[in-house]
Structures are given as structure tokens and as C-alpha cells.
Amino acid sequence: MSARGRPGRGLVAALAIALGLAHGPARATAAARPPHDAPADAAFDVGADLSSLPQVEAGGGVFRDAHGPADVFALLRTAGFTSVRLRLWHTPADGACGLASTLAMARRAHEAGFSLLLDLHFSDTWADPGHQSPPAAWRTLAGAALADSAGRYAHAAVEAFVSQGTPPAAVQLGNEIDDGMLWPAARLGPGPGTAEGRRELARVLGAAARGVRAACPAARLVLHVSAGGDAAACERVLDPLLAAHVPFDAIGVSYYPWWHGSLEALRATLDDLAERYDRDVMVVETGYPWTLGWFDQERNLVGSPAQLLAGFAASPEGQAAFAREVRRAVERVPDGRGVGVWWWEPAWIASPRGRSPWENCALVDTSGTLLPAARALAH
């Protein structure tokens, strides 16, 4: 998802090499199914995407427990959360979600006892089904040069996290790649997509997967499609990648009911994907409002009763019930294949010097106190 109307010298040097032009073709040699030494199955994770937290804190946002101001990492850990998801942008204009700030966030997460789900966007800004712009440094690249750049970048970026002692437990190869990534080179296009787009997407993802595995063999490789309520739409993306032997260990989906439909559709999609691909499945993005009210001058992404799921009010109780049902949908995937759920930006609140389009879908209220949905998701 994005905020659309729908963010050591040796390490720096290594990444700088990866950000420029690369050399040599990338070859897809991995097996379609995870190798025998693939990372072991993880326990069920309950996670929070905290990518916007530095901007909230810089804007004066404060979180609280019963005793006063508190660190949001500590609040979520106490509530039962186990994982933090962080998006990484290639060369963001203002540094937000860039390597330095994301490394700092990973250290905070690690110190608080969280595992890390690293979300590589392969873009300088938001990547989602409607936006997949390549990094400016790669804009003229295509074919083998583009794939090699993706592989070198993925390796250098992940290696930076490993080197500082915060290795990711899982790495997303792209964000919501329903229509491919790195447009126009690896764009799928309408319908079944073009043969060239499918081929380029597989080549880029294969190279990225090999880069991640070389830097952090224990990290699980996750492919992320937004269509959490549409199994056929997910299959359109994943079937060609499986046929092209792109390695991946798990499938992540987004689930926002105003875009993706009913809870029944989510359950059917998760069950289908787990069985069809013999992979673990997870909801890597979800959210729901606890109010339809606004607390700043920013237009909220969810503000109409028409966007609500039947039976789930825009209230603290309704949000908690929704969180409980989403977790239940993942936990009940047959054969233990459902392995986690991550709430998108639960701490992206309005602050004295900052706005948020997601404040009413956060897991904290206007005082910065955790809402019941946080514990409902975790327990």
C-alpha cells in the first residue's frame, strides 16, 4: 500500500556500487520450490509496519501507556507483537525510508525484541499496483543490466542489515507486484500480461532472490501481491514466476476490505494460495478504522461508511473485531501454512507538526494510547 488517494563506510561503498550500473547477465538457476536448505518454517508472527514512525516522532507525536509517554516499540511488544516491517526505498528525495533511516529503525526493533520483515520496494518512492517507478539510477536500464542491478542492490542492502547485527527474518522482493515492477521493463500489462513483461519480471526477481540469499541465507523470500481477496489475480502473477523457477518461500497479500472484499474472499484466497503453491502465506498489510473522524487537515484514505465491512463498525470495538477475524483467517489456513499478519502503519498518527491520512486506521487513539485492536490482533 502507499499513501495514495487510494514512504560504516564499507557498507556505504558496497551499496554505492549496487546503486550504479551493473555488469553481466543474471541467470535463473534456482528450483521452483524452496531448496532443502531453505529457512525453516517460522512461528506465527504478529507484526507492525512502522516505516513512518520517524516522521511521526519528528513531528512531535507522542505515545503513551498508563504511566505517561512511552516508546511505541515497547507498547507493541508488551501487547504481544513479534515482528516489525520496514519499507526500504532506493534513493528517496528526503531520505525517508532510505538505507540510513531504515537501518536505524531496524536497530530499534532489534533492541526491543522484534524480528524484521524488510520490504524492498526497488523504487525511490512508493511502489504499489498503480506505481512501480524504477530508481532514477536505473531508469535507462533493461534486460540483463537491470536484473544485475537489482541483484547487486538487494545483496548490498540486506548485507548492510546483517553487518549491523539486525539480519532480516524475511525479505519482500518488491511491494504489491500485481502489475510487475520497475516499469516499463518488468511491467506485466493487462490480461495475462505480455511475454516480455513476464520474462523481465522473472529475471529481475530471480536476481534479487539470489542477492538476498547470498547476503542472508536464513531470510525467507516473500513475494507480495495486493489482491488478498482475489486468488485468480494472485495466480496471474505467481504462476509464471513459478514456471520460471523464481525462488520464494512465502506469499504475502494485502487485505483492505474496501478494496479487496469480504473476509470470506480473504479466507478463500489464502487457502488457495497455500495449496496451489505449497508455500506459507501471510497478510503483510491490513488495517481498519476505529473512527471515521478526522484529526488534522489531511484527507483520510478511509472516511466513508460505504468503505466499511458489513458487521464491523468504525469504532474501537469494530476495529478489534476486524483484527481478530483477519488473524483467525490466517491461523486457520490448512496444514499450518498461515504464518503471520502485519498491520500497516499502526503508529502513523497526526502530530503537532505532521499530518496523516491513516490516523483513524492506526492502532492508537488521539492520545497515543493503544486501542483494543492491538491486543486482539496479537492474541
Stockholm file with secondary structure:
# STOCKHOLM 1.0

chainA/1-379         MSARGRPGRGLVAALAIALGLAHGPARATAAARPPHDAPADAAFDVGADLSSLPQVEAGGGVFRDAHGPADVFALLRTAGFTSVRLRLWHTPADGACGLASTLAMARRAHEAGFSLLLDLHFSDTWADPGHQSPPAAWRTLAGAALADSAGRYAHAAVEAFVSQGTPPAAVQLGNEIDDGMLWPAARLGPGPGTAEGRRELARVLGAAARGVRAACPAARLVLHVSAGGDAAACERVLDPLLAAHVPFDAIGVSYYPWWHGSLEALRATLDDLAERYDRDVMVVETGYPWTLGWFDQERNLVGSPAQLLAGFAASPEGQAAFAREVRRAVERVPDGRGVGVWWWEPAWIASPRGRSPWENCALVDTSGTLLPAARALAH
#=GR chainA/1-379 SS CCSSCCCCHHHHHHHHHHHSCCCSCCCCCSCSSCCTTSCCCCCCEEEEECTTHHHHHHTTCCEEETTEEECHHHHHHHHTCCEEEEEECSSCTTCTTSHHHHHHHHHHHHHTTCEEEEEECSSSSCCBTTBCCCCGGGTTCCHHHHHHHHHHHHHHHHHHHHHTTCCCSEEEESSSCTTEETTTTEECCSTTCCHHHHHHHHHHHHHHHHHHHHHCTTSEEEEEESCTTCHHHHHHHHHHHHHTTCCCSEEEEEECHHHHCCHHHHHHHHHHHHHHHTCEEEEEEECCCSCSCCSSSSCCSCCCGGGSCTTCCSSHHHHHHHHHHHHHHHHTSGGGTEEEEEEECTTCCCBTTBCCSCGGGSSBCTTSBBCHHHHHHHC
#=GC SS_cons         CCSSCCCCHHHHHHHHHHHSCCCSCCCCCSCSSCCTTSCCCCCCEEEEECTTHHHHHHTTCCEEETTEEECHHHHHHHHTCCEEEEEECSSCTTCTTSHHHHHHHHHHHHHTTCEEEEEECSSSSCCBTTBCCCCGGGTTCCHHHHHHHHHHHHHHHHHHHHHTTCCCSEEEESSSCTTEETTTTEECCSTTCCHHHHHHHHHHHHHHHHHHHHHCTTSEEEEEESCTTCHHHHHHHHHHHHHTTCCCSEEEEEECHHHHCCHHHHHHHHHHHHHHHTCEEEEEEECCCSCSCCSSSSCCSCCCGGGSCTTCCSSHHHHHHHHHHHHHHHHTSGGGTEEEEEEECTTCCCBTTBCCSCGGGSSBCTTSBBCHHHHHHHC
//
